[in-house]
Structures are given as C-alpha cells and as structure tokens.
Amino acid sequence: MRQPSVRSRRVAAVSVSLVLAAGAAACGPKDNDAKGAGSGDSKPQKGGTLTVLNSNPQDDFDPARLYTSGGGNVPSLVFRTLTTRNRESGAAGAKVVPDLATDTGRPSENATVWTYTLKEGLKYEDGTPITSADIKYGIERSFAPELSGGAPYLRDWLIGAADYQGPYRDKGKGLDAIGTPDARTIVFHLNKPEGEFPYLATQTQFTPVPKAKDTGTKYEEHPISSGPYKVVSNEGDGERLILERNTYWSAATDAERKAYPDKIDVRSGLDSSVINQRLSASQGADAASVTTDTNLGPAELAKVSGDKELAARVGTGHFGYINYIAFNPKIKPFDNIKVREAISYAVDRTSVINAAGGSSLAEPATTYLPNQKSFGYTPYDHFPAGASGDPAKAKEVLKEAGYPNGLTVTLTHSNAKDFETSPEIATAVQDALKKAGITVKLDGLEDNDYSDTIHDVNKEPGFFLAHWGADWPSGGPFLAPIFDGRQIVKDGANFNTGFLNDKSVNAEIDAINKLTDLDAAAKRWGALDEKIGEQALTVPLFHPVYKRLYGKDVKNIVISDWTGVLDISQVSVK
C-alpha cells in the first residue's frame, strides 16, 4: 500500500498552486471556447520567441525531482516520456496518449506487467539514440535521496523498490522490476494490479536520461533534451530559463508537441499583478507572452469584463480539483453522522462561491469527484439544500442528532489568502451555519501550521477546510488517498481525514485498479464516490475555474481538462 509523504500527497499545494486563482472577483468575462482561441484568420506559423511570465521559478528542473501532472507545461518541452496527455482542448485533453512509446502500454491479464515499445528514430539533442536502458536509468535515479521530490508511486508499485536508494548508492544492476530485453523494449513488473499505469507513465520520472551524461544534482542545469527544445541557459535555479530548438527532435515521432516558436524565454519571480499588467498591455515582447502560473485577480477581471479585446484574450480552464469541508469523526460531535448531515444541509454554496471570487472562478460541488467525465463524475446530492442551504432541514436533522437547541463548534482554516481554505471561505460557512442554530468559532492558522495540523493524525481538528487536486484525470488518485483505510498514516502526513477504513470500499478500490479499460474504471470510480458520499465525511463546496490572460500575438490556444491551463507546446507567436 502507498504511504504518502507530505511532498507527494500535497499535489493540491504543489501542482495546483501553479494553476489556482491568485485572486478573486465577483464578476468576470464570459467563458470563451479555448479551442482555437486567439488563432485569428491565419494558421499557426513557426518562428519567433515565446516569453513566459511567471511568479514561481521553474526550480528542480531535473526530471527525477519534478512532481507534475501530465508531465508539466515547461518541462514537457524538454522531457518526453513513455506516454503523455492528449494536447487538445476540453475533455478530449484528459486522455492519455503515446509519446516515446508506440502505444499507451500493453498490460498482462491482471495488469501487473506492463510492456512498452519505443518508436524508431528517437534521438537526444546531441543526436545519440534514445534507448529503453536510458528510461530505466532515468527512473532509477529518481529513487536517489539526492533527487527526491517526484511522484511516489513507483516506489510502491514496482516489485522490490521500497528500499531502493538509486544508482549512486546501489552500484548493481538496478531495479529488477524493470526489464530491458532490447534497446526498444521496456517491461515493468508491479506488485499489484494497476490499470492506470499509462497515466503514471506521463510523469517526468519516465524521461530517458543517458547515464554517461548524468551529472547528479547538477543535471538540472543542463538536462539532455528528448523533446523539441533544449536548455541553453538556467539562471537562478529556474528563475530564468532559455530554451532553443533541439534540432534532432522530429515531429514525425511526436504527434503532440507543435513546437512553433524558435525560442522560449521563461522569466520568473514576478509579482502576479505585474504579470497581468504586462499581458494586458501587450507591448513589445509582452505581446508574444503567456503565463503558466498566474490567474486574473479581482481588479484584472473587472477590467477585462468591460473590454472586448481583453476578454478575447482570456483562456478559461478546469483542472480536477475540489474544495471541501472535512470532518474528523473521532472528535465529538462529529462522531455523530447526523451532525455531519446537518452541516451538509446548512452550507450556503452561493455565499461560499462569492467568497471564492464568484461564479467566474468557482462552480458549486455536491460530489467529491470533479465534474468531468474522465474522473467518472456521477451526479448526486445526498443532502439537497438548494443553492443557498436549507437551515430548516439542518435544524430538523440537528434535533435528531440530540441537539434541539443547536451547538457550538470550531472551524479550522488557513490564514493564507488563497480563496480556498482562507478566512473568506470560513466566514461564509460560519454565517450559513448560524442560520441553522450552529455557532461556529473560527481558528485561523498560518499556512505551514495549518498543513501540519490537518495532516497529523494526533492533531487533526474535528472540523476544517480542505482541498485536493489530481495527479492525473481519474478517480483513482482522487479517492484512494482520502478514503482507502490502508492509506491512513499514523507517523507521517495523513490524508484520509475521515479515517475511513471500510473493507467494502478498500475492496472496490482494488477491483477498479485491476481494470485496464479506463472508461469502465471511471464509471466504477463515480459509483464509489456516490457510495462514500452517503457517510457525510466531507461537504463538497466548489470546483475552481482558471482564468489566464495571454498576449495579443499568441495564437493557437489549447486548454485541456487535464491541466486547466494554456498548453505552451501548442502556441505560435508569429
């Protein structure tokens, strides 16, 4: 079973911090269709320089250390993997497709063995061929303590990998669970069925690394490219990255990355308001600029809503993510399911969404799974209370719980201005529950204290705000960490906040993991979500919506439901 670490299971704080709202507003532009947005009347052309204006530096630019969803945005320009995300807008972009491999993988009957064949003609930036041994080595170096930080799944899934320390300390033949019978074939042996292995193979740990060119912790300064661009400069630990064409990359082997610009200039460490100002003005080089981590804030959205030209340059996206209320049923009165149900009826989602920035930046949720097909979304509302809550019903259920005169509880939240678990959301919940006779005291914690507290089995409060994001667009990485009883962590970061350890739920998770038909698996995940929802261990609140400006000369906008943000592998600037 997987034992999550703080870093590994904080994808909601790691990858999603790069796509979440940097600000909020009660109004915004109408959603534009991302597919083809900004393409104008001309077809995309090669050439020019694309500038990326970001707040967060692209640090740890080593495929072993990166924790991405679908290979990331800037990283996927340099690092190709066995599989990748489909580079199309909307729901079609939530599918996994071949990248270095000829297909998405050939599983054994029980999905414990996965075999891949590499495409012919694959080359690094220096013209040398890419081999299966390079992919095996790239994975093995991701186990080195010196290069920690990447996705944790392989340590748990590969046979005999739990205690492996990587090639720097283990000078032997490496992981026996990865076989390379020839230069184009790689075989993975798993200790349990994993039908979603093709999704995992999109992670940058599956990037080929030539052993002879490995420089250990310095590799991030000049990783050897297998993608359409190579690193020519890395300043300030990812604050300034310059990428230029890898002349040995061939579009014939890569159906996903368009690689239109000649050069990519990534500039980080910028204030979010400055980024949006520069994108809005679109002067000089900024006309051919995008951002991969900065949303529109309140002032920007207000300005955009009244400017047709700016509104036409806003990309709207959805990422698999949920903001919710969590209960600890070990703490009174939340051990009483009727109390949890009463709170579920009392919550006013309209006021919560307003606190999160309005309907332009948040959509109401009554299911734990995101409202996207790939996750297995199955509509349900076990505690229907309309858009604004049902305090009368909440009082009725509270009486059944033994609290006819109401009760007083404490809601823990973060003081970070993230418009997710922050004071604004907490206050909206507080106001709604007051109408149902529930007095809510607010306990705001600084961000690090908040995270440490809610993920510690000994400190976890009874009632708190939480969020979760997807490692890939499926119900598996969404439901298992939160509701699989075997993933309750007693001496580390625990994410099963409701301490659910239901044998039938655990068995269904195992059964779904055996499925290699991802559409069939999605339906089962949706049904499981509906079943778990009956226990009222969470109150789903909202799914975020992402709004990003791009420069006036940027064309061919593609925003998939996998990442929810503009895919820079598709844009042109000329």
N, C-alpha and C positions, 0 to 999 in steps of 0.2 A: 504494500500500500504506500501511497505517496505521503511523505511528511513534508508539508510546505514550510518554507523559510519565510522570514519577513520580506526579503527581497523578492523571492519567487512568486509569492502569493499577493504581492502588492502591485499586480499589473494595473489595478484600478488607480494606483497612485503613480506608477511608473509610466506605462504607455499612455494611459488616459490623461495624465497631466499634460500631455502634449496635444491632446485634442479637445480638452474641456473648455468651457466658457471662461475666458479671462475676465469677463464682466457680464452684466445682465441689464436688460431693459424690459419695460412693459410693452414695447411695440417694436416692430421691425419690418423689413421688406417682405413682400410675398415670396414664397419659395420659388426659385427658378429651377427649371429642369436642368440638372447638371450635365446631362449627356450632350456634348457638343456645344455647351455654353461657351461664349466668347470666341467661337470659331469663325464668326463673320461669314463672308461670302467666299473666302479663299480656302484652299486646302492647306493643312499644316505643311510648313517647309523646313528643311534643315538649315542650321546655321544660327549664329548669334550666341549671346550669353544670357543664361537664366540666372537671376540673382535670387537667393533665398534669404529672407529677413526673419530671423528667429529670436526668441527670448532665451531659450535654453541652448547651451552649446552641445554639439554632437560629440560628447565625450565618450570614452571607452570604444573608440572606433576600431574594435577588433571583433571579428565575427564570433569568437568564443564568449565574449563578455556582454554582448548586446542582448537585451531582452525586448523583443519586438513582437508585433502582431503581423503575421504575413510577410515577414522579412523587413519590415520598416519602410520608410519612404526614401530618405537619402541613402541609407545603407544598401537598399536593393539596386541602386545604380552601379554599385561596385561589387556586391556579393550576390552571386547566383546560387541557388540551392536546388535540391532534387525536385521539389515542387514549388509552386508559388501561387499567389492569389490571382484570380482572373481579373485582368485590368479593364473592366467595364463598369459603367455606372449602375447604381442601384443594386437590386437583388442579384442580378447576374454576376456582379463582382464579388459575391460571397462564396463563390465556388472555388475549389482548389483545382489547379491545372498543372501539367508537366512543366518543368523548367529545364534543368540539366538532364533530367531523365526523359525517356521516351513516353512514359505514361505516369500515372499517379501511384504506381506500385502494384505488385501482384502478390496478394496475400495467400497464405496457406489456408486450408479449410477452416481452421479455428482462429485465424488472424494472429497467430503467434510468430509467424515467419513472414517477413516482407522482402521481396526481391525487386531490385531496380536495375535497369539497363541504361547506361549513359548514351546520349546522342553521339553520333560521329562528328568529328571535326571541331570539338570543343578545345579552346586554347586560352591560356593566360595572356596577360598584357605583354609578356616577353616572347610570345609565340610558341612556348612549350605546351605540349598536350596536357589536358586535364584528365586524370585517371581516377578510378574508383579508390585506389590506395590513398589519394590526396583527400578524398572526402572522409575516409576512415580516420586519417590522421587529424583532419580538422575537427572531427567530433571528439577524438581522444584528448586533444589539447584543451578542449572546453571543460574537461574534468580537473585540470590543474588548479590547485588552490590559488595560484598566482593570477589566474584568469577567470576567477569566479564572477558570477553576476548574470549569466544567461539562464534560459529556461531550464527548470529542474527535471523535466520528465524523463530524459534518457537515463539518468542515474537510477530511477525507479523502474523503468520499463525494460532495460536491457539486462539479460541474464548475467549475473556476476559483476555488475557495475557499481553496486552500492558503495564499495570501499576503494574503488579505483582512484588513483591520485594523478593520473595523466602521464604523458610520455617523458616529462622532465625528471620525474622521480622513479617511475617504473620504466626501466630500460629494456624490458622484454618486448614481446611481440604485440603488446597492447591488448585490446578487448577481444576476447574470443567470440563474443556475441556478434561481432561484425566481421563478416567474411567477404573476401575479395578474390573470388576464383579466377578472374581475369581482369584486364585493365578497364573493361566497360561494365562489369557486373559487381553489385554490392548487395549483400544479404544481411538482414537484421533478425536476430533471434531474441524474442521477447519472453519474459517470464509469465505473462498473462495476455489474454486476447486484447488487442487494441485496434478496433476497426477504424479509428480516427488517426492512425499513424500518418496518412498522407497530409493531414493538417499540420502535424508536428514537423514534417519534413520541409515546411516553409520557413522554419526558424533559421537564423543565421548560423547556428552551430553546424548545419549541414553544408556550409560553404567549403569548397575544396581549398586546402592550404598545402602548398608544396613544402615538404619537410626541410629541404635544403635551403629554403628562403625564410624559414621561421626564425624570427629574432626575439621570441618570447614576449615580454611585456612591452618591448619597443615596436612590436609588429604593427600596432595601430597607427604608427607614424607613416608607414608606407605598406599597407597590406597589398598583396599581389592580387590584382583585379581579375575576376572572371566575368564581370559584367561589361556594359557598354562604356563605362567611364573608369578612369584610374585616378588615384590620388597623386597630385603633383605637389601639394603643399598642405600641411596640417599644423596650424599655429594655435598656441594657447590651449592645448588639449581639446581641440574641436571647436574653438571659438571662430576660427576662420579656416574653412576647407575650400580648396580649389580642385575641381575635378575637370579633367580633359578627356577627350575620346581615347578609348582603348582600340587601337587600330586592328587588333586581332579578334575583336568581338565581331560576330557575324549575325546579322538579322535572320539568316537562314536557320540558325539554331535557336532563335529566341523570338517567339511569336508574341510575347507580352510587352517588352520594353520598346518604345518607339525611338527614343534617343534622338530627338530632333535637334536640340541645341548643341553647339560645338563645345561649350564650356558651362560649368555650373559653379557659381560663386556663392558659398554658404557663409553668411555673416550672422554671428550670434551675439548674445549679451546685450541685446537692445531692449529698451522699455517697450511694453506692449502698445502704449498709446503712440509712441514714436513710429512703431511699425505700421499701425493703421493709418497714421497721418501720411506717411510716405507712400503707402499703397493707394490711398485716396487721391493724393495729388498726382501720382504717376508721372513725375518729372524726370527727365534724363534716363539713367539706367533703371530707376524705380518703375518705369513703365513696363519693363520686362521682368518684374519681380513677383514672387509669391511668398507666402509664409506656410510653414508646416506645423506651427505650434501656437498661433495666436488668433483667438476669436475676436469678433467685434464686441466692444463693450457698450455700455448704455449710451454714451454721447455719440459714438460712431453709428449705432443702429438708428438713433433718432435722426441723424444727418442723412443716412442712406435712405430712410423711408420717404424723404422728400426730394430725392434726387434720382431721376430715372437712369442717368448714366452710371451712377454708383451702384444702384440696385441691380443693374445688369451685370455688374462685376462682383457679385456675391455668390459664392458657392455654398450650397446647403447640403449637409450630410448627416447621416445617422450611423452611430457606432453601437455595438452591442454592449449596453450599459444600463444599470438600474440603480436608482437612489431609493432607499427604503428605511423603514423603522425596524430595528432588531430588538427582540426580547430575549432575556436570559430566564428560562423557565425554572431555574434553580433558586431564583430570588423572588420572594413574595412581593406583591400579589400576582406576579406574572407566571407563577406556577399554576394559576387558575386560568384555564383556557377561555372561560367566559370573560375574564378581564381583558384578555388579548383581543377577543372578538369585539368587545365594547369599544375599545380604542380603534379597531378597524372600521367600525361603523361611524365613529365620531370624526375621523380625519376629513378635513376640507381640502380636497386636492386642488381646487381652484385657487385658494389662498396660497397653497404651497407653490404652485406653478408661478403665481405672481411674484412670490418671494424669490423664485429661481430665475426670474427675468422675463416672465410672460410666455405666452403660447408660441412665440417665435423661437424660444430657446429651450422649451420643455414641453413634453407631452405626457398626459396623465397615464398612470400604470395601475392595473389591478392584478397583473400577473408578475411573477418573479422574472420569467424569461422575457427578453426584449421582444417587441412586436415585429419580428422579422421571420420569414419562413425558414431560413437556414437553421435557426435555433429550435425550431419545432413549435413556434408560437401557437398556443391553443387558447383562444379567448375564454376567460372565466372571471367571475366576480363572486366569490363566496359570501361576501358581506356587502351587498349592494347598498350604497348610500348616496347615489347620485353624485353630481359634480361638486357639491358643497357640503357633503356629510349629512348624516341623519342623527342629530343629537337625541331625538325622542327614542329611536330604536336603541341607541347606545345606552341611554338611561335604563331602558327596559332590560337589556342584557346585563347591565351592571347590577341591577336588583337581583337577577337570577344568580349572579356571582356572589351575592351576600353583602352587597354594598348599596343599600337603598338610599343612603344619604351621601353617596359619592365617595371619593377617596383622593388622597394626595400622593403624587409620585414625582420622581426626579428624572428628567430627560438629559442625558449626557450628549454633548455635541462638541464640535471643534470650533475654535475661535478664528480659524483661517477663513479669509474672505473668498471661499471657493463656490459659494452659492449652491452647495450640495449638502454638506453636513454642518453648515455655518449658522451663526445666530439668527439670520433672517428666516431660514427654514424652521429652526427650532421655535421661534416666536410664532410662526404661522400654526404649527402643531399645538403649541400652548393655548393659543386663542380658540382654536376649534374645540379642543377637549374641555375647555372651561364651560362651553355651552352645554356639555353633556354631564356636568357636575364633577368633572375631574380636574383638580388643581394640579398644575404642572410647575414644578420648580426647575429652573434651568441651571445646568452645571457645565459651563464652558471651559474647555481645556486647550492649552496651546497644542499646536498640531502634532508634535512628536509625542507629547504626553497622551494626547487623545488616541493616537495609533497604538502606542504601547499598552494603554489601558484596555481598549476594547478587544485586543487580540491576546490578552493574558487570561488564561482560564481562572486564575486566582483573583484577578482584579476586575473582570468583566462586569460592567454595571447591568442592572436589570432592564434598562430602557434607554436606547441610544439610537442616534442616526448613523447610517452606514451606506456604503456603496460597493458596487462590484462591476468589473469590466472583463471582457472576453479575451482569452489568449488566442482564440480563433472562433469563427462564427458557428458555434454549435452549442447544444445544450450541455454537453459533457463538462467542459471546463467552467461552466456556469453553475451547474447544480452539484456536482460531486464535491468540490471543496467546501461547500456550505452545508450540505445535507448528508454526506456519507459519514456514518458513525465511525468508520475506521480511520477517518482523517482528523479526528479530534486530537489535538496536540496538547499534551499536558506540560511539556517543558520547553515550549517554543511558541511561535506565532500560530495561534489557533483561529480558524476562520469559520468553523462550524459553530456559530454564535448561539444557536438554539440547542446545542448539544444533542441533536437528533441522532439516535442510533437505533433505527428501525430495521429489523432484519429483512423485511419485505422491500424496503427502499434500497438497502445495500444490494440485495439480490437482483433487483431490477437494473441498477447501475451496471452490475457485472454483465447482465444479459445484453444490455444495449451495447456495451463496449465490444461485444463479440461480433456485432453487425458491421459488415463492410459496405452495405447499401446505406449510404448516408441519408438518403431521403426517408428510408424506413426508420432509421435511427432517430431522425428528427421528430417524427410522429410520436415515437415512444418517449422521447425527452419531454415533449409537450404534455403528454398524458401524465407523466410522472410529476411534472410541475403542478398540474391541477390537483393531483392526489396530495402532494405535500402541502399545498396551499390551504387545505382543509384544517390543518393543525394550527394555523394562525401564528406561526413562529416569526413571521415578518409582516409588515404592512408596506406593500409596494407603493411608491409615491409617484415617481416620474422617470421618464427616459429623456436624456438631454438631446438637443438638436445643436448642430455646429454650424456657425456662420463665419466664413472667411472671405476677406477681400483678396483680389488679385489685380495685378497691373493691367493697364488698358491694352498693352501689346501682347498679352499672354493669350494663347489660343488652345483649342482642343482640351477643354476641361472635362476630366473624368473623376467622378467621386463615387466610390463603391460603398456598399453596406458593410464591407469588411473593415475598412478603416474610418469611413465617415469624413475623410478629408481629401483635398485635391491630390491626385497622384502625379508627382512630378516626372515620372517616367513617360508620361503621355503628352506633356505640353510642348508647344512650339512657341517661339518668340519672334519669328520673322515673317 
